[in-house]
Each structure stands twice: as C-alpha cells, then as structure tokens.
C-alpha cells in the first residue's frame, strides 16, 4: 500500500458529454427547461419547423371565411343532398304543386272579384250616366219646344206652359251634371261636352226671356230673339248633348261586352293545376306502387269543382251579355234615337209657326222620322225583351204616329192657305179632341205627339229595365265565386300535404 487509492470512474477525465450531462442536471433542477440552454449541435434537427408559404393576409382571410361559412356550407350541402333523395324529391314536388294550386285559385278569385267590381260600377255608374245623357237631350229639346210653343200662343203665356218650361230647364241642368258625375279620368271629352252645355244653357234661357218680353210688348224683334234661341239650341247645345249621349251609350256597350267575355287566362290556370295534379299522382304511383292517394284525389275533386263552377259562371254571363243584353240594348238604342228624331221634328214644326213659313214642307223630314220610329217599334216587337204588356203600348205608339202624320197634313194645309189661327190650334192644342178642320174633328199635332212620346218613353223604360236586369243577373252569378275558389285552392293544398305525409314517413 503506497497510500494511493485505486482509480475509479469518477477519476476519468471529464469530456464533452459529461459536461453536457452536468449542465442538463443543473438545468433540470431549475424552475424550467429552456431549449436555448441546449447546445446547437445537440438540438433535434430531425423535427422540421412548420413554415407558411402563403402571405399573412391571405392566411387570415382564409381562416375568416372558413370559420364563418363552413357551417352554412355544410348545411346547404346537406339540404341539396336531401333533395337528391326520394323524400327530398317528394318535398320539392309538393312545394311546386302547392304554389301552382294556390296561384291558380287565387288568380281566378282575384279575376272574378275584379269583374264583379267592374260590373257593379257598370250597373251603378256607367249605365245611369248614359241614361242621364239621354234625359239631358230630351229635356233640352223639350225645353226648346215648350218655349217655342209658348211664344206662338196668343196672349200671355199659360202658367202651365211656363211651369213645364222651367221644369225642363231645371232637369237639363241637373242631368248635365249627372251625365258625367262618375266619369273616369280618361273621359275628358265627356266632361268638356257637359261644361259646354252648362255654359250655353244660361245664354239660351236669356234669349228666350228676351223673346218673351218683346213678344208681350208687341215688338216684332221678339220673333228674332226666339229664332236665335232655337237656332242656338239646335246648332250648338243639342249636338253637344247628342255626342254626350252617344259616347255614354258606347261606353256601356263596350264595358258590357268586355265584362261578359270568358276569363280564358285564369281558366287556363285552373286547367294547368289539374294537369299538375295528374302528373304528380302518376309520379307518386311510379315510386310508391300505390295507384290512388286519397289526399291527391280530394285535391283533384276540389279543383275540378272550382273549374266547373267558374266555367259555368263564365258561360252564363257570356250568354247574358252576348244574347240577352244585346237583344235588349238594340231596341233601346233604336227607341231612344227615334224619340230624339221625333222631338227634333216637333221643334221644327213649332218653329215654322214662329217664322210663319207658308212654304214650310215637312214631308221629307217627317217621312224619315216616321220610318225611324216604325223601324224602332218593329225591332222592339221582334226582340226577346218584349213583355206581354208591351204589345198594347206598341199599338198605341203606332196609332199615335199615324195620328201625328194626319195632323201634320192638316197643319200644312192650314199654313198654305194662310189660316194661321187654325195652324196654331193644330200645333199647340194638346187636348184630345184638338181643333176643327172644317166639318171634321181631328187630333192636333201637339196631342198626337204627346201620345207618341208617352208611348216611346214607356217602351224605353221597359227596354232599359230589361238591360239592367241582365247586368244584375251577371253580377249575381259572380256572388261567392271568388271566395269559393280561394277556399277550394287552399283546401286542395292542405289535402295534398296530408296525402303525401304517409309516403314521406316511410322513408324517414
């Protein structure tokens, strides 16, 4: 023993690995292990760091869209995936079919409701305006006839004649307003005609009053005033009233014709809905192997009922318009024009007395008027609007027309012979027995005309009532149609969903 201890592992020289271990041990006793303390040559180079090759801005944008829309994209993808399945196809088909049923039903209901509103407007506004235009013309013509008659009568004008004149003027003023009261914005010309009449009517009445004043004073200028007043009425006021009446009557005819035509477009929608129902049932049979579906059959029945109801209503209103209304309006037009011609001839007859025209020859004018009246009575006799009580009125009108013809012949002979007093009695005496023509008694022209005018007025009123009855029936035929079609379409949509539900449950 030389005092030296044997060599151990602790006595080995300290190399680099021992130094690293010592450092690691010292570091591990610290609070944490830091990679920085490991030598660079000892780090794990086989672990590569993740490096981004994209720009930082693009990376943020991608992450934003991914986090925001990835959920919605998945939902949409799942929805489209569902539509590719049999239940999905059923759902899509049901949605389309429901939209078709509701669109067809509601479109038809809306069309029917609009037609009902327009028919009601025709019945309550347009047709009454046309009647007011006719009454306006007759009131103006009657006022001129009465004024002329009162002027030629000897002495002071009778109170009854004065009252009739004022009543005719007042009626004309009120009818001029009523003729355009409910006119549309497009009817500018109608309102212009009414304004023209209302503006010229006071001028006419002023001339009439001047004629009467001078006539009572014995001034011959009174006849000139009366002639000017009558000329203003015949050349300016009455033509405007005739145009107003003609346009108003045309509006009635056009609206009636338009509102009684079949509703082809809405009807085609109902037919298309039935076709879609049939195709849907065929497709459902192909995939389910069941021939009938109670829900679809119920929907088909409801839509077929709606189509039948609307089709029947359209056929009925078309029949009322194309036949009933037309057959009533034709004699009404003829009768109103005949009455206008008669009133015009009567005014010309009285005016001949004012001017004391001994060469007055009304044969040509009256022949035309007589022909118009006879044709109008014949048209009414042959129309379906003729009532049993109208035959007697037509006979009265024919008799009065014949008596008026005879009275005018006597009036013409009296004027030609210079017998003004007798001509005056024949033209103005409205009593049934009229005036004497020598040894015979004959009805005066005034009495015959009053009898004819009364008969024509009654026939015109009857023809108008017949026309309005056809319009009322057309309006009544549309009652409840809009509500019923809407209800049927909604019930059909509910029925198909109830019918498809068991088939869809089979796949879920």
C-alpha positions as CSV (number, residue, x, y, z in Angstrom):
1,X,0.0,0.0,0.0
2,X,1.8,3.1,-1.0
3,X,-1.0,5.3,0.1
4,X,-2.6,5.7,-3.3
5,X,-6.3,4.7,-3.8
6,X,-7.3,2.7,-6.9
7,X,-8.6,4.5,-10.0
8,X,-12.5,4.7,-10.4
9,X,-14.9,6.1,-12.9
10,X,-15.1,9.3,-11.1
11,X,-11.4,9.7,-11.7
12,X,-11.9,9.7,-15.6
13,X,-11.2,12.8,-17.5
14,X,-14.2,15.0,-18.0
15,X,-15.1,15.1,-21.7
16,X,-17.8,17.0,-23.7
17,X,-20.6,14.5,-23.0
18,X,-20.0,14.6,-19.3
19,X,-20.1,18.4,-19.4
20,X,-23.5,18.3,-21.2
21,X,-24.9,15.9,-18.7
22,X,-23.8,18.1,-15.9
23,X,-25.4,21.1,-17.5
24,X,-28.6,19.3,-18.1
25,X,-28.7,18.1,-14.5
26,X,-28.1,21.6,-13.3
27,X,-30.8,23.0,-15.6
28,X,-33.4,20.4,-14.6
29,X,-33.1,21.4,-11.1
30,X,-34.2,24.9,-12.1
31,X,-37.7,26.0,-12.5
32,X,-38.0,25.0,-16.2
33,X,-36.1,23.5,-19.1
34,X,-35.0,26.0,-21.7
35,X,-34.2,24.9,-25.2
36,X,-31.8,27.8,-25.5
37,X,-29.5,26.3,-22.9
38,X,-29.0,23.2,-25.1
39,X,-26.1,23.4,-27.4
40,X,-27.0,24.0,-31.0
41,X,-25.3,20.8,-32.2
42,X,-27.4,18.8,-29.7
43,X,-30.8,20.0,-30.7
44,X,-33.3,17.7,-32.6
45,X,-32.8,18.8,-36.1
46,X,-35.0,15.9,-37.4
47,X,-38.1,17.9,-36.3
48,X,-38.7,20.5,-39.0
49,X,-40.4,23.7,-38.1
50,X,-43.8,24.4,-39.9
51,X,-43.3,27.3,-42.2
52,X,-46.1,29.1,-44.1
53,X,-45.5,29.8,-47.7
54,X,-48.7,32.0,-48.1
55,X,-48.9,35.6,-47.4
56,X,-50.0,36.5,-43.9
57,X,-53.0,38.5,-45.2
58,X,-54.3,35.6,-47.3
59,X,-54.0,33.2,-44.4
60,X,-56.1,35.4,-42.2
61,X,-58.8,35.8,-44.9
62,X,-59.0,32.1,-45.4
63,X,-59.3,31.4,-41.8
64,X,-62.1,34.1,-41.5
65,X,-64.2,32.6,-44.3
66,X,-63.6,29.1,-43.1
67,X,-64.7,29.9,-39.6
68,X,-67.7,32.0,-40.8
69,X,-69.2,29.9,-43.6
70,X,-68.1,26.4,-43.1
71,X,-71.2,25.7,-41.0
72,X,-73.6,27.2,-43.6
73,X,-71.8,25.5,-46.4
74,X,-72.3,22.2,-44.7
75,X,-75.9,22.9,-44.1
76,X,-76.5,23.8,-47.7
77,X,-74.7,20.7,-48.8
78,X,-76.8,18.6,-46.6
79,X,-80.0,20.3,-47.9
80,X,-79.1,19.6,-51.5
81,X,-78.1,16.2,-50.6
82,X,-81.6,15.7,-49.1
83,X,-83.2,17.0,-52.2
84,X,-81.4,14.2,-54.1
85,X,-83.2,11.6,-52.1
86,X,-86.7,10.3,-52.7
87,X,-88.2,12.2,-49.7
88,X,-86.4,15.3,-50.9
89,X,-87.9,14.9,-54.4
90,X,-91.3,14.5,-52.8
91,X,-90.9,17.7,-50.8
92,X,-89.7,19.7,-53.8
93,X,-92.6,18.4,-55.9
94,X,-95.1,19.2,-53.1
95,X,-93.8,22.8,-52.8
96,X,-94.1,23.3,-56.6
97,X,-97.6,21.8,-56.7
98,X,-98.8,23.8,-53.7
99,X,-97.6,27.0,-55.4
100,X,-99.3,26.0,-58.6
101,X,-102.6,25.3,-56.8
102,X,-102.6,28.5,-54.8
103,X,-101.5,30.6,-57.7
104,X,-104.3,29.2,-60.0
105,X,-107.0,29.5,-57.3
106,X,-106.1,33.0,-56.1
107,X,-105.6,34.3,-59.6
108,X,-109.1,33.2,-60.6
109,X,-110.5,34.5,-57.4
110,X,-108.9,37.9,-58.0
111,X,-110.1,38.0,-61.6
112,X,-113.7,37.2,-60.5
113,X,-113.6,39.8,-57.8
114,X,-112.3,42.5,-60.2
115,X,-115.0,41.5,-62.7
116,X,-117.7,41.7,-60.0
117,X,-116.4,45.2,-59.0
118,X,-116.4,46.4,-62.6
119,X,-119.9,45.0,-63.3
120,X,-121.2,46.8,-60.2
121,X,-119.6,50.0,-61.5
122,X,-121.3,49.5,-64.9
123,X,-124.6,48.9,-63.2
124,X,-124.4,51.8,-60.7
125,X,-122.4,54.4,-62.6
126,X,-121.8,54.0,-66.3
127,X,-125.3,52.9,-67.3
128,X,-127.0,55.6,-65.2
129,X,-124.7,58.2,-66.7
130,X,-125.8,57.0,-70.2
131,X,-129.5,57.3,-69.1
132,X,-128.8,60.8,-67.7
133,X,-127.3,61.8,-71.1
134,X,-130.4,60.6,-72.8
135,X,-132.6,62.5,-70.4
136,X,-130.4,65.6,-70.8
137,X,-131.0,65.6,-74.6
138,X,-134.8,65.1,-74.2
139,X,-135.0,67.8,-71.5
140,X,-133.2,70.3,-73.7
141,X,-135.3,69.5,-76.7
142,X,-138.4,69.6,-74.7
143,X,-137.5,73.0,-73.2
144,X,-137.0,74.4,-76.7
145,X,-140.3,73.0,-77.9
146,X,-142.2,74.4,-74.9
147,X,-140.5,77.8,-75.2
148,X,-141.4,78.0,-78.9
149,X,-144.9,76.8,-78.2
150,X,-145.4,79.4,-75.5
151,X,-144.1,82.1,-77.8
152,X,-146.6,81.4,-80.6
153,X,-149.6,81.2,-78.3
154,X,-151.7,84.3,-78.3
155,X,-151.8,86.5,-75.3
156,X,-150.0,85.8,-72.0
157,X,-148.2,82.5,-71.8
158,X,-150.2,80.0,-69.8
159,X,-148.9,79.3,-66.3
160,X,-148.8,75.5,-67.0
161,X,-146.6,76.1,-70.1
162,X,-144.3,78.3,-68.1
163,X,-144.0,75.6,-65.4
164,X,-143.2,72.9,-67.9
165,X,-140.5,75.0,-69.4
166,X,-138.8,75.8,-66.1
167,X,-139.1,72.1,-65.1
168,X,-137.4,71.1,-68.4
169,X,-134.6,73.6,-68.0
170,X,-134.0,72.5,-64.4
171,X,-134.0,68.9,-65.4
172,X,-131.5,69.6,-68.1
173,X,-129.1,71.4,-65.7
174,X,-129.2,68.5,-63.2
175,X,-128.9,65.8,-65.9
176,X,-125.8,67.6,-67.3
177,X,-124.1,67.1,-64.0
178,X,-125.3,63.5,-63.5
179,X,-124.2,62.5,-67.0
180,X,-120.5,62.9,-66.0
181,X,-120.7,62.6,-62.2
182,X,-118.8,59.3,-62.0
183,X,-116.8,59.6,-65.3
184,X,-113.3,58.2,-65.4
185,X,-110.2,60.4,-65.7
186,X,-109.9,59.3,-69.3
187,X,-113.4,60.7,-70.2
188,X,-112.1,64.3,-70.6
189,X,-114.2,64.9,-73.7
190,X,-117.4,63.9,-71.9
191,X,-116.8,66.5,-69.2
192,X,-115.9,69.1,-71.8
193,X,-119.3,68.5,-73.5
194,X,-121.1,68.8,-70.2
195,X,-119.3,72.0,-69.4
196,X,-120.2,73.4,-72.8
197,X,-123.9,72.6,-72.3
198,X,-123.9,74.1,-68.8
199,X,-122.2,77.3,-70.1
200,X,-124.5,77.8,-73.1
201,X,-127.8,76.9,-71.3
202,X,-128.0,80.3,-69.4
203,X,-127.3,82.1,-72.7
204,X,-130.2,80.2,-74.3
205,X,-132.6,81.0,-71.4
206,X,-131.6,84.6,-71.6
207,X,-132.6,84.8,-75.3
208,X,-135.9,83.1,-74.5
209,X,-136.7,85.6,-71.8
210,X,-135.8,88.5,-74.2
211,X,-138.1,87.0,-76.8
212,X,-141.0,86.7,-74.4
213,X,-140.5,90.2,-73.1
214,X,-140.6,91.7,-76.5
215,X,-143.5,89.5,-77.5
216,X,-145.6,90.7,-74.6
217,X,-144.7,94.3,-75.5
218,X,-145.7,93.7,-79.1
219,X,-142.3,94.1,-80.6
220,X,-141.6,92.2,-83.7
221,X,-138.0,91.7,-82.7
222,X,-139.3,89.0,-80.3
223,X,-139.5,86.5,-83.1
224,X,-135.9,87.2,-84.0
225,X,-134.8,86.5,-80.4
226,X,-136.8,83.3,-80.4
227,X,-135.4,82.2,-83.7
228,X,-131.8,82.8,-82.4
229,X,-132.5,81.0,-79.2
230,X,-133.9,78.0,-81.1
231,X,-131.0,78.1,-83.5
232,X,-128.5,78.1,-80.7
233,X,-130.3,75.1,-79.1
234,X,-130.4,73.1,-82.4
235,X,-127.0,74.1,-83.7
236,X,-124.8,74.1,-80.6
237,X,-126.4,72.7,-77.4
238,X,-128.4,69.7,-78.8
239,X,-125.4,68.4,-80.9
240,X,-123.2,68.5,-77.8
241,X,-125.9,66.6,-75.9
242,X,-126.2,64.1,-78.7
243,X,-122.5,63.5,-78.7
244,X,-122.5,63.1,-74.9
245,X,-125.3,60.6,-75.2
246,X,-123.7,58.6,-78.0
247,X,-120.3,58.4,-76.2
248,X,-122.0,57.3,-72.9
249,X,-124.0,54.6,-74.7
250,X,-120.9,53.4,-76.4
251,X,-119.2,53.1,-73.0
252,X,-122.0,51.0,-71.7
253,X,-121.8,48.6,-74.7
254,X,-118.0,48.3,-74.6
255,X,-117.8,47.7,-70.9
256,X,-120.6,45.2,-71.0
257,X,-119.0,43.3,-73.9
258,X,-115.7,43.2,-72.2
259,X,-117.0,42.1,-68.8
260,X,-119.0,39.2,-70.2
261,X,-116.2,37.6,-72.2
262,X,-114.9,34.3,-70.8
263,X,-111.9,34.6,-68.5
264,X,-109.5,32.5,-70.6
265,X,-106.3,33.2,-68.7
266,X,-107.5,32.4,-65.2
267,X,-109.4,29.4,-66.5
268,X,-106.2,28.1,-68.2
269,X,-104.5,28.4,-64.8
270,X,-107.1,26.1,-63.2
271,X,-106.7,23.6,-66.1
272,X,-102.9,23.7,-65.6
273,X,-103.3,23.0,-61.9
274,X,-105.4,19.9,-62.6
275,X,-102.7,18.7,-65.1
276,X,-100.0,19.1,-62.5
277,X,-102.1,17.2,-60.0
278,X,-102.5,14.3,-62.5
279,X,-98.7,14.3,-63.2
280,X,-97.9,14.3,-59.5
281,X,-100.2,11.4,-58.9
282,X,-98.6,9.4,-61.8
283,X,-95.1,10.1,-60.4
284,X,-96.2,9.1,-56.9
285,X,-97.6,5.9,-58.3
286,X,-94.3,5.1,-60.0
287,X,-92.2,5.4,-56.9
288,X,-94.7,4.1,-54.3
289,X,-96.6,1.5,-56.4
290,X,-99.9,2.7,-55.0
291,X,-102.4,3.7,-57.6
292,X,-104.5,6.1,-55.6
293,X,-103.8,8.7,-52.9
294,X,-106.8,10.0,-51.0
295,X,-105.3,13.4,-50.4
296,X,-104.5,13.9,-54.1
297,X,-107.9,12.6,-55.1
298,X,-109.6,15.0,-52.8
299,X,-107.5,17.9,-54.1
300,X,-108.3,16.9,-57.7
301,X,-112.0,16.8,-56.9
302,X,-111.9,20.3,-55.3
303,X,-110.0,21.9,-58.2
304,X,-112.3,20.2,-60.7
305,X,-115.3,21.6,-58.8
306,X,-113.8,25.0,-58.8
307,X,-113.1,24.8,-62.6
308,X,-116.7,23.6,-63.3
309,X,-118.2,26.4,-61.1
310,X,-116.2,29.1,-62.8
311,X,-116.7,27.7,-66.3
312,X,-120.5,27.6,-65.7
313,X,-120.5,31.1,-64.5
314,X,-118.5,32.3,-67.5
315,X,-120.8,30.6,-69.9
316,X,-123.9,32.0,-68.1
317,X,-122.5,35.6,-68.1
318,X,-121.4,35.3,-71.7
319,X,-124.9,34.2,-72.7
320,X,-126.5,37.0,-70.8
321,X,-124.1,39.5,-72.4
322,X,-124.0,38.3,-76.0
323,X,-127.7,37.5,-76.3
324,X,-129.8,38.9,-73.5
325,X,-128.2,42.3,-73.1
326,X,-127.6,42.8,-76.8
327,X,-131.2,41.9,-77.7
328,X,-132.4,44.4,-75.1
329,X,-129.9,47.2,-76.0
330,X,-130.6,47.1,-79.7
331,X,-134.3,48.1,-79.4
332,X,-133.3,50.5,-76.6
333,X,-130.9,52.3,-78.9
334,X,-133.5,52.4,-81.7
335,X,-136.2,53.7,-79.5
336,X,-134.1,56.4,-77.9
337,X,-132.9,57.6,-81.3
338,X,-136.5,57.5,-82.6
339,X,-137.6,59.6,-79.7
340,X,-134.9,62.1,-80.4
341,X,-135.8,62.4,-84.0
342,X,-139.5,62.9,-83.1
343,X,-138.6,65.6,-80.7
344,X,-136.4,67.3,-83.3
345,X,-139.3,67.2,-85.8
346,X,-141.7,68.6,-83.3
347,X,-139.4,71.5,-82.6
348,X,-139.0,72.2,-86.3
349,X,-142.8,72.1,-86.6
350,X,-143.4,74.8,-84.0
351,X,-140.5,76.9,-85.3
352,X,-142.3,77.1,-88.6
353,X,-145.2,78.8,-86.8
354,X,-142.8,81.3,-85.2
355,X,-141.4,82.3,-88.6
356,X,-144.8,82.0,-90.3
357,X,-143.3,80.0,-93.0
358,X,-146.1,79.4,-95.6
359,X,-143.7,77.4,-97.7
360,X,-142.9,75.0,-94.9
361,X,-142.8,71.4,-96.3
362,X,-142.1,68.9,-93.6
363,X,-143.0,65.9,-95.7
364,X,-139.4,64.7,-96.3
365,X,-138.2,65.3,-92.8
366,X,-141.3,63.7,-91.2
367,X,-141.1,60.8,-93.6
368,X,-137.6,60.0,-92.3
369,X,-138.7,60.4,-88.7
370,X,-141.8,58.2,-89.4
371,X,-139.6,55.5,-90.9
372,X,-137.1,55.6,-87.9
373,X,-140.0,55.3,-85.4
374,X,-141.7,52.5,-87.3
375,X,-138.4,50.5,-87.5
376,X,-137.7,51.0,-83.8
377,X,-141.2,49.7,-82.9
378,X,-140.6,46.7,-85.2
379,X,-137.2,46.0,-83.6
380,X,-138.7,46.0,-80.2
381,X,-141.6,43.8,-81.3
382,X,-139.2,41.2,-82.6
383,X,-136.9,41.3,-79.6
384,X,-136.9,38.8,-76.7
385,X,-137.1,41.7,-74.3
386,X,-140.8,42.2,-75.3
387,X,-143.2,41.7,-72.5
388,X,-146.9,40.8,-72.9
389,X,-147.9,44.2,-71.7
390,X,-145.7,46.0,-74.3
391,X,-147.8,44.9,-77.3
392,X,-150.6,47.3,-76.3
393,X,-148.0,50.1,-75.8
394,X,-146.5,49.4,-79.3
395,X,-150.0,49.6,-80.8
396,X,-150.6,52.9,-79.1
397,X,-147.4,54.3,-80.4
398,X,-148.2,53.2,-84.0
399,X,-151.7,54.8,-83.7
400,X,-150.2,58.0,-82.3
401,X,-147.7,58.1,-85.1
402,X,-150.4,57.8,-87.7
403,X,-152.5,60.5,-86.0
404,X,-149.4,62.8,-85.9
405,X,-148.9,62.2,-89.6
406,X,-152.5,63.2,-90.3
407,X,-152.3,66.2,-88.0
408,X,-149.2,67.4,-89.8
409,X,-151.0,67.2,-93.1
410,X,-153.8,69.4,-91.7
411,X,-151.2,71.8,-90.3
412,X,-149.5,72.1,-93.7
413,X,-152.8,72.8,-95.5
414,X,-153.6,75.5,-92.9
415,X,-150.3,77.2,-93.3
416,X,-150.5,77.0,-97.1
417,X,-154.0,78.6,-97.0
418,X,-152.9,81.4,-94.7
419,X,-155.1,80.2,-91.9
420,X,-152.7,80.9,-89.1
421,X,-155.2,80.6,-86.3
422,X,-156.2,77.1,-87.3
423,X,-152.5,76.1,-87.8
424,X,-151.7,77.5,-84.4
425,X,-154.5,75.4,-82.8
426,X,-153.4,72.3,-84.5
427,X,-149.8,72.8,-83.4
428,X,-150.3,73.9,-79.8
429,X,-153.6,72.5,-78.6
430,X,-152.9,69.4,-76.6
431,X,-156.5,68.4,-75.8
432,X,-157.6,65.0,-77.2
433,X,-160.2,66.5,-79.5
434,X,-157.9,69.2,-80.7
435,X,-159.0,71.6,-83.4
436,X,-161.7,71.8,-86.0
437,X,-160.6,71.4,-89.6
438,X,-163.8,72.5,-91.4
439,X,-166.5,69.9,-90.8
440,X,-164.3,67.3,-89.3
441,X,-162.6,66.9,-86.0
442,X,-159.0,65.8,-85.9
443,X,-156.4,65.3,-83.2
444,X,-153.9,68.1,-83.0
445,X,-150.3,67.7,-83.7
446,X,-149.5,68.5,-80.1
447,X,-151.9,65.9,-78.7
448,X,-150.7,63.2,-81.2
449,X,-147.1,64.0,-80.4
450,X,-147.7,63.8,-76.6
451,X,-149.4,60.5,-77.0
452,X,-146.5,59.1,-79.2
453,X,-143.8,60.5,-76.8
454,X,-145.5,58.9,-73.8
455,X,-145.6,55.5,-75.5
456,X,-142.0,55.8,-76.6
457,X,-141.0,56.8,-73.1
458,X,-142.7,53.8,-71.6
459,X,-141.1,51.4,-74.1
460,X,-137.7,52.9,-73.5
461,X,-138.1,52.5,-69.7
462,X,-139.1,48.9,-70.2
463,X,-136.1,48.2,-72.5
464,X,-133.8,49.8,-70.0
465,X,-135.1,47.7,-67.2
466,X,-134.6,44.6,-69.3
467,X,-131.0,45.6,-69.9
468,X,-130.3,46.3,-66.3
469,X,-131.9,43.0,-65.3
470,X,-129.3,41.2,-67.5
471,X,-126.5,43.1,-65.9
472,X,-127.9,42.4,-62.4
473,X,-128.1,38.7,-63.2
474,X,-124.5,38.7,-64.4
475,X,-123.4,40.4,-61.2
476,X,-125.5,37.9,-59.1
477,X,-123.9,34.9,-60.9
478,X,-120.5,36.0,-59.6
479,X,-121.5,36.1,-56.0
480,X,-119.5,33.8,-53.7
481,X,-117.4,32.6,-56.7
482,X,-114.2,34.4,-55.6
483,X,-114.5,33.2,-52.0
484,X,-115.3,29.6,-53.1
485,X,-112.4,29.3,-55.5
486,X,-110.0,30.7,-52.9
487,X,-111.3,28.2,-50.3
488,X,-111.1,25.3,-52.8
489,X,-107.5,26.1,-53.7
490,X,-106.4,26.3,-50.0
491,X,-108.1,23.1,-49.2
492,X,-106.5,21.4,-52.2
493,X,-103.1,22.5,-51.0
494,X,-103.8,21.1,-47.5
495,X,-105.1,17.8,-49.0
496,X,-102.0,17.0,-51.0
497,X,-99.8,17.5,-48.0
498,X,-102.0,15.2,-45.9
499,X,-101.9,12.7,-48.7
500,X,-98.1,12.8,-49.2
501,X,-97.3,12.6,-45.5
502,X,-97.6,8.7,-45.1
503,X,-95.4,8.2,-48.1
504,X,-92.7,10.5,-46.8
505,X,-92.8,8.9,-43.3
506,X,-92.0,5.5,-45.0
507,X,-88.5,6.9,-45.9
508,X,-87.8,8.6,-42.6
